[in-house]
Amino acid sequence: MILKTFGWSFGVTAIGLAAAFYFWGWEGFAVVAILSVLEISLSFDNAVVNAGVLKKMNAFWQRIFLTIGILIAVFGMRLVFPVAIVSVTAGVGPIDAVRLALDEPDQYQQMVTDAHPSIAAFGGMFLLMIFLNFIFQERDVHWLGPLERPLAKLGRIDAFSVGVALAALLLTASTVATHAYQHGGTYSDESSTVMLSGIAGLLTYLVVGGLSGFFENKLEEDEEREEARAAEEAKAAGQQPTVVGLAGRAAFFLFIYLEVLDASFSFDGVIGAFAITNHIFWMALGLGIGAMYVRSLTIYLVREGTLDEYRYLEHGAHYAIGALATMLLVSIRWHLPEWVTGGVGVALIGLSFWSSVRANRAEAAARREDDSPDKTAIPSGV
């Protein structure tokens, strides 16, 4: 199972590291390896959330996610995206942006850094909406019950999550504007960019998430009828019924949602990579290798049913998303080390995994106690 799921990731790792060593020696090899580990650590929560969405799809769309989706993730976000940032912000063509990255790496890095506020605002708002809609939704399983239950009740208010997200964006833009004014700028300098980019991220979530939810709800009755028919046929044949995954337009928009979600997670990885190197091809190789493992881990979680077995894992991933969204918005004004953005997410997921294991053990012990014979019963014949 491990080799089948992670085989492509192992192969890409070997080829990528070999290419780095062949073209750039041990320095390139080491930097690419470090970037791979950085991407995996920053995106583990991405894999958990992806798995929660991907398990709704049928086998065909899962394969699409693992093939076409990985091309978008690796080449689109890890290679084209950094070039596109410079192309747009500097007003130059893509070819000139690549030439700038190769010939003037320091200037290229500065241009990407200058674009950080708009990138962080867009990605931060998109991820924040994911977290808020999760935490404000009523559910049967609670990880942090005293916190989650009252928040779920607040979610009954229409558009409450949108209001909270806009308030967070307004606070971020106000903080940026105050800082700019105190340092000789104007209130409209960077804050307007933050506001526009943040609203764009919010609208992107509402459009993509809304369309996927619309078609998912529209096909829900058809799916239930299909599952009922499949269950009857399986029962007649003496087999176990199977779950029918989403297909068609519903799966398509879920796929688009996943790609936008992956893009939002990629922002901090791409920006964080510049703390290690400004070599565009080292970045593409290292982050691309890491993206392969995130994709493989997503498929592994789906096929193994890990999210069902470890009940709080999805909670931990969404709390990590909320932390990452907050740190992206905070990073517009204050710099945060990459080990903080990656470490917080890993810690939250680790805690949720540990809590899930404890809950499973407690349930197993309770079942054993219920199944054991009553030691206080009076023996027969007494």
HELIX and SHEET records of a PDB file:
HELIX    1   1 ILE A    2  LEU A   54  1                                  53    
HELIX    2   2 ALA A   59  LEU A   71  1                                  13    
HELIX    3   3 ILE A   72  VAL A   80  3                                   9    
HELIX    4   4 PHE A   81  ALA A   90  1                                  10    
HELIX    5   5 PRO A   94  ASP A  103  1                                  10    
HELIX    6   6 PRO A  105  ASP A  114  1                                  10    
HELIX    7   7 HIS A  116  ILE A  135  1                                  20    
HELIX    8   8 GLY A  145  LEU A  154  1                                  10    
HELIX    9   9 PHE A  160  GLN A  182  1                                  23    
HELIX   10  10 GLU A  190  LYS A  218  1                                  29    
HELIX   11  11 GLU A  220  ALA A  237  1                                  18    
HELIX   12  12 GLY A  248  ALA A  273  1                                  26    
HELIX   13  13 ILE A  280  GLU A  304  1                                  25    
HELIX   14  14 THR A  306  GLU A  309  1                                   4    
HELIX   15  15 LEU A  313  VAL A  330  1                                  18    
HELIX   16  16 GLU A  338  ASP A  371  1                                  34    
END                                                                             
